[in-house]
């Protein structure tokens, strides 16, 4: 089978078969699908703690429900958000998040954790958003087209190596903080 980036017809098929759900047809582009900002965010709370890859649960965040008035992301502020769209990747599809250029041009940044492995399922995508402006806040509203997803057809991943078997972020229907590694070591 042909491996590589999927274009319009392949993306329409992914929407039709439920690989990505809640997608209006006009959000399907030539080589990407637009995704929208969801209704919950996590906001960092001042706690004076140290976090690390081994002590991820030390990051203290408060849940905030977005309504139509939105949320003002202050200069330098970091939040976690999520997409409205849900993902159910089979073992031969991977995808990648890219911030919309219009968001980048007003100082919105995504903190680079953008890859979704084959087998990731039952989840919305958690976004790591930061305002990199020095003097302007950014208004974020639920339903805003925040980014786009690129989908790749890959050789099928063996079940024991699939994110469906190995991943810790399956079944997350909203914004999620980093999860603690159950073995206690690095991952």
C-alpha positions as CSV (number, residue, x, y, z in Angstrom):
1,X,0.0,0.0,0.0
2,X,1.1,3.6,-0.6
3,X,2.8,5.1,2.5
4,X,2.9,8.9,3.1
5,X,0.9,12.0,3.7
6,X,-2.8,11.6,3.0
7,X,-4.6,14.2,0.8
8,X,-8.3,15.2,0.3
9,X,-9.9,11.9,-0.7
10,X,-8.0,9.9,2.0
11,X,-8.9,12.5,4.6
12,X,-12.6,12.3,3.6
13,X,-12.3,8.5,4.1
14,X,-10.8,9.0,7.6
15,X,-13.7,11.2,8.6
16,X,-16.3,8.8,7.1
17,X,-14.8,5.8,8.9
18,X,-14.5,7.5,12.3
19,X,-10.7,7.8,12.5
20,X,-11.3,11.5,13.4
21,X,-14.8,12.5,14.5
22,X,-16.8,15.7,14.8
23,X,-15.3,17.2,11.7
24,X,-17.4,19.6,9.6
25,X,-16.9,18.8,5.9
26,X,-15.5,22.3,5.2
27,X,-12.7,21.7,7.7
28,X,-11.2,19.0,5.3
29,X,-8.4,20.7,3.3
30,X,-6.2,19.4,0.5
31,X,-3.6,17.7,2.9
32,X,-4.9,18.5,6.4
33,X,-8.0,18.6,8.6
34,X,-8.7,21.7,10.7
35,X,-9.2,21.1,14.4
36,X,-11.0,23.4,16.9
37,X,-10.3,24.5,20.5
38,X,-12.4,22.5,23.0
39,X,-14.2,23.8,26.1
40,X,-11.8,23.0,29.0
41,X,-8.3,24.3,29.7
42,X,-5.8,23.7,32.5
43,X,-4.1,26.8,33.8
44,X,-0.8,26.7,35.7
45,X,-1.2,27.6,39.4
46,X,1.7,29.3,41.2
47,X,3.0,26.7,43.6
48,X,6.8,27.1,43.7
49,X,7.4,23.4,43.1
50,X,10.0,21.8,40.8
51,X,8.8,19.5,38.1
52,X,10.8,17.0,36.1
53,X,10.2,14.2,33.7
54,X,10.2,11.8,36.6
55,X,8.0,14.0,38.9
56,X,5.4,15.2,36.3
57,X,2.6,15.2,38.9
58,X,4.2,18.2,40.7
59,X,2.9,20.6,38.0
60,X,-0.1,22.2,39.7
61,X,-2.9,23.2,37.4
62,X,-6.5,24.4,37.7
63,X,-9.3,23.4,35.4
64,X,-11.2,26.2,33.7
65,X,-14.4,25.9,31.6
66,X,-14.4,28.0,28.5
67,X,-17.6,29.8,27.6
68,X,-18.3,32.1,24.7
69,X,-16.4,34.9,26.3
70,X,-13.2,32.8,26.1
71,X,-10.0,33.1,28.0
72,X,-7.3,35.8,27.8
73,X,-3.9,34.1,27.5
74,X,-1.5,36.6,29.1
75,X,2.0,37.2,27.6
76,X,4.3,34.3,28.5
77,X,1.4,32.3,30.0
78,X,1.3,28.5,29.4
79,X,-1.9,26.4,29.4
80,X,-3.1,23.0,28.3
81,X,-6.2,22.8,26.1
82,X,-7.8,20.2,23.9
83,X,-9.5,19.7,20.5
84,X,-13.2,19.2,20.0
85,X,-12.3,16.4,17.5
86,X,-11.7,12.9,18.7
87,X,-9.2,10.5,17.3
88,X,-9.3,6.7,16.8
89,X,-6.1,5.9,14.9
90,X,-5.8,2.4,13.4
91,X,-2.4,0.6,13.5
92,X,-1.5,2.0,10.0
93,X,-2.3,5.7,10.5
94,X,-0.2,8.3,12.4
95,X,-0.9,12.0,12.6
96,X,0.7,15.3,13.5
97,X,-0.6,18.6,14.8
98,X,0.4,21.9,13.3
99,X,-0.7,25.3,14.6
100,X,-2.7,27.4,12.2
101,X,-0.5,30.2,10.7
102,X,-3.0,32.8,11.7
103,X,-2.5,31.8,15.4
104,X,1.2,31.9,15.1
105,X,1.1,35.3,13.5
106,X,-0.5,36.8,16.6
107,X,2.0,35.2,18.9
108,X,0.4,31.9,19.8
109,X,2.8,29.0,20.1
110,X,2.3,25.2,20.5
111,X,4.9,23.6,22.7
112,X,5.9,21.0,20.1
113,X,4.4,17.7,21.5
114,X,2.5,17.2,18.3
115,X,3.0,13.5,17.2
116,X,0.2,10.9,17.5
117,X,1.3,7.2,17.0
118,X,-0.7,4.5,15.3
119,X,-3.2,3.0,17.7
120,X,-3.9,6.1,19.7
121,X,-7.7,6.1,20.2
122,X,-10.8,7.4,22.0
123,X,-9.1,10.7,22.7
124,X,-9.1,14.4,21.9
125,X,-5.7,15.9,21.4
126,X,-4.2,17.8,24.3
127,X,-2.5,21.0,23.2
128,X,0.3,22.9,25.0
129,X,-0.3,26.5,24.3
130,X,1.8,29.6,25.1
131,X,1.5,33.3,24.4
132,X,5.0,34.4,23.2
133,X,4.0,38.0,22.9
134,X,5.6,40.5,25.3
135,X,2.7,43.1,25.3
136,X,-0.5,41.5,24.1
137,X,-2.9,39.0,25.5
138,X,-4.5,36.4,23.1
139,X,-8.3,35.7,23.3
140,X,-9.0,32.0,23.0
141,X,-12.6,30.9,22.4
142,X,-14.1,27.4,22.2
143,X,-14.6,26.4,18.6
144,X,-11.7,28.5,17.3
145,X,-9.8,26.8,14.5
146,X,-6.6,26.3,16.5
147,X,-4.7,24.0,14.2
148,X,-4.6,21.3,11.6
149,X,-3.8,17.6,11.5
150,X,-1.7,15.9,9.0
151,X,-2.3,12.2,8.6
152,X,0.2,9.6,7.4
153,X,-0.4,6.1,6.1
154,X,2.4,3.9,7.5
155,X,3.2,0.2,7.4
156,X,1.0,-1.6,10.0
157,X,2.5,-1.5,13.5
158,X,2.6,-4.8,15.4
159,X,0.0,-5.0,18.1
160,X,2.6,-5.2,20.9
161,X,4.3,-2.0,19.7
162,X,1.0,-0.1,19.0
163,X,0.0,2.9,21.1
164,X,-3.3,1.0,21.6
165,X,-1.2,-1.4,23.7
166,X,1.6,0.8,25.1
167,X,0.1,4.3,25.4
168,X,-1.1,6.0,28.5
169,X,-3.2,8.7,26.9
170,X,-5.9,6.5,25.2
171,X,-9.5,7.2,26.2
172,X,-8.8,10.8,27.3
173,X,-11.9,12.7,26.1
174,X,-10.6,16.1,27.3
175,X,-7.5,18.0,28.3
176,X,-5.0,15.9,30.3
177,X,-1.9,16.8,32.4
178,X,1.2,14.6,32.1
179,X,0.6,11.2,33.6
180,X,3.0,9.6,36.0
181,X,5.0,6.7,34.7
182,X,3.6,3.6,36.5
183,X,7.0,2.1,36.8
184,X,8.4,5.2,38.5
185,X,11.3,5.5,36.0
186,X,11.8,7.6,32.9
187,X,9.9,6.9,29.8
